[in-house]
Amino acid sequence: MSKVKKSKSSSKQPVINIPDLVPDIDPTKIKESSFNFIKEFKAFALQGNVIDLAVGIIIGAAFNSLVQSLVKDLVMPIFGWIIGGTDFSSLYISLNGSFNSLADAQAAKAPIIMYGLFINQVINFLIVSFSIFIVLKVFLRRKAEDLVANKK
């Protein structure tokens, strides 16, 4: 344990003795402690929860690419067609003059606000959030049904 000495000054902040904070390291135990660390990490990594988490992250990444394709390739073209053939990814505001297209503004390295891409991301977020809501709702309903069935 470290010893904390109270200062006699008016700030009333404790004075910490540095040698008390740093433990003496026995060189003969370094190899043993590193082996224990590896053993502990292996036990942690092979727990069911960690493996479930890894699978969840991989499925989440695949789900993310699926949702991005859904938004970019299906939802936004239909949404743009409904409101008059607008391609949201090309909507922008130039802060430095006017340009004929987004490509021209980007080629001129003009400062631009690409609000159309932001709209795409908002729709992407809403679809992901709704999808997760549906999955959790189904999962929790089934879990509740299993609990009720097990109590009978």
Secondary structure as UniProt FT lines:
FT   STRAND          4..6
FT   TURN            10..11
FT   STRAND          14..16
FT   HELIX           18..21
FT   HELIX           27..29
FT   HELIX           30..45
FT   HELIX           48..69
FT   HELIX           70..75
FT   HELIX           76..82
FT   TURN            83..84
FT   HELIX           88..90
FT   STRAND          93..94
FT   HELIX           102..107
FT   TURN            108..109
FT   STRAND          112..113
FT   HELIX           115..151
//
